Amino acid sequence: MHISIIVPFYNARHTLQRCVQSIFSQRVFTMPSENTFDLLLVDDGSEDSSFEIVGALQPPTNLSVQLLRLTHQGESVARNRGVEQAQGEYITFLDADDYWHPDYLLRMMQLQEAFPNEALYSCKYKVVEKGRFLETIRNIVWLGETKQISSFQCGYINYLRSYAQGAGTPICNDCVLIKREVYLALGGFDERLTMCADFLLYAQIALRYKVAYLDCALAYYDQDSNQNQVSKQLQKPEKHAVFHTEILEKHLPNEDLRQALYRFRRVNLRNYFCTQLYRKRAWQELQKSLPFCLH
């Protein structure tokens, strides 16, 4: 197996070293293996010293590293350009302000071996908030029998129903292993968007393929590391996926998708309803789910 790791970054000098070091410290790099790995560090037009920091790091001998510099166009573009340059059969992402458990790659490879030839694999993650490590993923809906990987439960999940029933966000960008050809066939992340493009992409994959999941937290989504991150800001509607769900709506009627879209809209439109400028637009979007709610 060849895995390509994509790390997009923009003005991340305070966190990028920790992120990349968590990749270099993966236990799989200390073990004999026929698997191959490459790391693509995609600089989305940083204006700080981020690029110099990564250039000074020393990777493991069995990990090839490529630096790619872009003009600032956003994370979706950076991820897509990284995947286009990648050589791996499978790809995985890590955001510059987040980091992995040392067993992340090893366990994801074991998950792929347990459920070969699937398009999407994922695991739990922990949210770092005010210095605490929180597991926010609950009520995962399993499909069929499960297996064990090092005492952790794994198997196929109903991603859309898990999301709809409030299992947090079951899949985040820091803990996915995706077949590269499927990613490219679906067009990758929507480059218009700066918010929730991942929901659209992973929902599309889940509508077409099985999703294999490991019930073990192996990634850390750090909300404390960047107080000015885009996710804390109210984006214009054209930049948020909640206003661009057409690509999913063509799969309706699908009961799991209906419920997932209702929760997605309810959660993400809340702040738009509180803003006079966008209230009418938010109401128009929410109305798409009202016929489902009234049944």
C-alpha positions in Angstrom: 0.0 0.0 0.0 1.2 3.5 -0.8 -0.3 6.3 1.4 0.1 10.0 0.7 -0.3 12.4 3.6 -1.6 15.9 2.7 -0.9 18.8 5.1 -2.3 22.2 3.9 -1.1 25.2 5.9 -1.5 28.9 6.0 0.4 31.2 8.5 0.8 28.2 10.8 4.2 28.8 12.3 3.0 28.3 15.9 1.5 24.8 15.3 3.0 23.4 12.1 6.1 21.9 13.8 3.9 19.9 16.2 1.7 18.7 13.4 4.6 17.5 11.2 6.4 16.0 14.2 3.4 13.9 15.0 3.6 12.5 11.4 7.4 11.9 11.7 6.7 10.1 15.0 4.3 7.5 13.6 5.2 4.1 14.9 4.8 2.6 11.5 8.0 4.3 10.4 10.0 2.3 12.9 8.6 -1.1 11.7 9.8 -3.2 8.7 7.2 -2.9 6.0 6.7 -3.1 2.2 4.3 -0.1 2.5 5.4 3.3 1.2 4.6 6.8 2.2 5.0 10.3 1.0 4.1 13.7 2.7 3.0 16.7 0.7 3.2 20.0 2.7 1.0 22.5 0.8 1.7 26.1 1.7 -1.4 28.1 0.9 0.4 31.4 0.4 1.7 31.8 4.0 3.0 35.3 4.9 4.9 34.1 8.1 7.8 31.8 8.6 5.8 28.5 8.2 7.6 27.4 5.0 11.1 27.9 6.6 10.0 25.9 9.7 9.0 22.8 7.6 12.1 23.1 5.5 14.3 22.6 8.6 12.6 19.4 9.8 14.2 16.0 9.4 11.8 13.3 8.2 12.2 9.5 8.8 14.3 7.8 6.1 11.2 5.9 4.7 9.0 9.0 4.3 9.6 11.2 1.2 8.6 14.8 1.6 7.5 17.3 -1.0 6.9 21.1 -0.4 4.3 22.7 -2.6 3.8 26.5 -2.6 0.6 28.1 -3.8 -0.9 31.6 -3.8 -3.5 31.9 -1.1 -6.7 30.3 -2.3 -8.1 28.4 0.8 -7.8 24.9 2.3 -10.1 23.2 -0.3 -7.8 24.3 -3.1 -4.7 23.4 -1.1 -6.0 19.9 -0.4 -7.0 19.3 -4.0 -3.7 20.4 -5.3 -1.9 18.2 -2.8 -4.0 15.2 -3.9 -3.3 15.9 -7.6 0.5 15.8 -6.9 0.2 12.7 -4.6 1.4 9.3 -5.7 -0.4 7.1 -3.2 -3.2 4.7 -3.8 -4.8 6.1 -0.6 -4.6 9.6 0.8 -5.0 11.0 4.3 -5.1 14.6 5.6 -3.9 16.4 8.7 -4.6 20.1 9.3 -1.7 22.2 10.4 -3.1 23.0 13.9 -4.0 19.4 14.7 -1.9 16.3 15.3 -2.0 12.5 15.4 -1.6 9.7 17.9 1.7 7.8 17.2 -0.5 4.7 16.2 -2.7 6.6 13.7 -1.2 5.3 10.4 -0.7 1.8 11.8 -4.3 1.4 13.0 -5.7 2.9 9.8 -3.7 0.4 7.7 -5.0 -2.4 9.9 -8.5 -1.1 9.3 -7.9 -1.2 5.6 -6.6 -4.7 5.8 -9.6 -5.8 7.7 -12.0 -4.3 5.2 -10.0 -4.2 1.9 -11.0 -2.3 -1.3 -13.3 0.2 0.3 -13.3 3.9 -0.6 -13.4 5.6 2.9 -11.9 4.6 6.3 -12.1 6.7 9.4 -11.7 6.6 13.2 -12.7 8.6 16.2 -10.9 11.8 17.2 -10.7 14.0 20.3 -11.4 17.7 20.5 -8.9 19.8 22.4 -10.9 22.5 24.1 -9.6 24.7 26.9 -6.8 22.3 27.5 -9.1 19.3 27.9 -9.4 16.3 25.6 -13.0 15.6 24.8 -14.5 12.6 22.9 -17.6 14.1 21.1 -18.5 11.2 18.9 -21.4 9.2 20.3 -24.3 7.0 19.0 -22.4 5.6 16.0 -24.8 3.4 13.9 -23.0 0.2 13.0 -24.0 -2.0 10.1 -23.8 -5.7 10.6 -21.2 -7.6 12.6 -18.1 -5.8 13.9 -14.5 -7.0 14.4 -11.7 -6.1 16.8 -8.4 -4.4 16.1 -6.2 -4.4 19.3 -9.4 -4.6 21.4 -11.1 -1.7 19.6 -14.4 -2.2 17.8 -14.4 -1.8 14.0 -16.8 -2.4 11.2 -19.0 -0.6 8.7 -21.1 2.3 9.8 -24.1 4.2 8.5 -22.3 7.6 8.2 -25.4 9.6 7.4 -27.6 8.1 10.1 -24.8 8.5 12.6 -24.5 12.2 11.8 -28.3 12.7 11.8 -28.6 11.1 15.3 -26.2 13.4 16.8 -22.9 11.5 16.8 -21.0 14.7 16.7 -19.4 14.9 13.3 -18.4 11.2 12.8 -15.7 12.0 10.3 -13.3 14.9 10.3 -10.5 15.7 7.9 -7.8 14.7 10.4 -8.8 11.0 10.5 -9.7 9.8 7.0 -8.1 7.3 4.6 -9.6 7.7 1.2 -9.0 5.9 -2.1 -7.4 8.5 -4.3 -9.2 7.5 -7.5 -12.6 7.9 -5.8 -11.6 11.3 -4.4 -10.5 12.5 -7.9 -13.6 11.0 -9.6 -15.9 13.1 -7.2 -13.9 16.2 -7.8 -12.4 16.5 -4.3 -13.4 19.4 -2.1 -15.6 22.1 -3.5 -13.1 24.9 -4.1 -15.7 27.6 -3.7 -16.1 26.7 0.0 -14.2 27.6 3.2 -16.7 25.9 5.6 -18.0 22.3 5.7 -16.8 21.2 2.3 -15.8 17.9 4.0 -19.5 17.1 4.9 -20.4 17.3 1.2 -17.5 15.1 0.1 -17.8 12.4 2.7 -21.6 12.3 2.3 -21.2 11.8 -1.4 -18.8 8.9 -0.8 -21.1 7.4 1.9 -24.0 7.4 -0.6 -21.9 5.3 -3.0 -19.6 3.2 -1.0 -19.3 1.5 2.4 -17.6 3.4 5.2 -15.2 1.4 7.5 -14.7 2.8 11.0 -12.5 2.2 14.0 -13.9 3.0 17.4 -10.6 4.5 18.7 -9.6 8.1 19.0 -6.3 8.6 17.1 -6.4 12.2 16.0 -6.6 15.5 18.0 -8.6 18.4 16.7 -7.2 21.4 18.5 -9.7 24.2 18.9 -7.3 26.1 21.3 -4.4 26.4 18.9 -5.8 29.2 16.7 -8.2 31.7 18.1 -8.6 33.4 14.7 -9.4 30.2 12.7 -11.9 30.5 9.9 -14.3 28.1 11.7 -14.9 30.8 14.4 -16.0 33.4 11.8 -19.3 33.8 10.1 -18.6 33.1 6.5 -20.6 34.6 3.6 -23.3 32.2 2.3 -21.4 31.5 -0.9 -18.5 30.2 1.2 -20.5 27.8 3.4 -21.5 24.3 2.3 -24.9 24.6 4.0 -26.0 26.9 1.1 -24.6 24.5 -1.5 -26.2 21.1 -0.9 -27.5 20.5 -4.4 -25.0 17.8 -5.1 -26.5 15.8 -2.3 -30.2 16.6 -3.0 -30.1 14.8 -6.3 -29.9 11.6 -4.2 -33.2 12.2 -2.5 -35.5 10.6 -1.5 -33.1 8.8 0.9 -34.3 8.8 4.5 -30.8 8.8 6.0 -29.8 11.7 3.8 -33.0 13.6 4.6 -32.3 13.4 8.3 -28.6 14.2 7.9 -29.4 17.3 5.8 -31.9 18.5 8.4 -29.4 18.3 11.2 -26.7 19.9 9.0 -29.0 22.8 8.2 -30.2 23.2 11.8 -26.7 23.3 13.2 -25.0 25.4 10.6 -27.8 28.0 9.9 -28.2 29.0 13.5 -25.7 31.9 13.4 -27.1 33.1 10.0 -30.6 33.4 11.6 -29.0 35.6 14.3 -27.7 38.0 11.6 -30.2 40.3 10.0 -28.3 40.4 6.7 -28.6 36.6 6.1 -31.8 35.7 8.0 -34.0 35.5 4.9 -31.4 33.4 3.0 -31.1 31.1 6.0 -34.9 30.6 6.2 -35.1 29.8 2.5 -32.4 27.1 3.0 -34.1 25.6 6.1 -37.4 25.4 4.3 -35.9 22.6 2.1 -36.0 20.3 5.2 -39.4 21.4 6.5 -41.5 18.9 4.5 -39.5 16.1 6.0 -39.9 17.5 9.5 -43.6 17.8 9.3 -44.2 14.2 8.3 
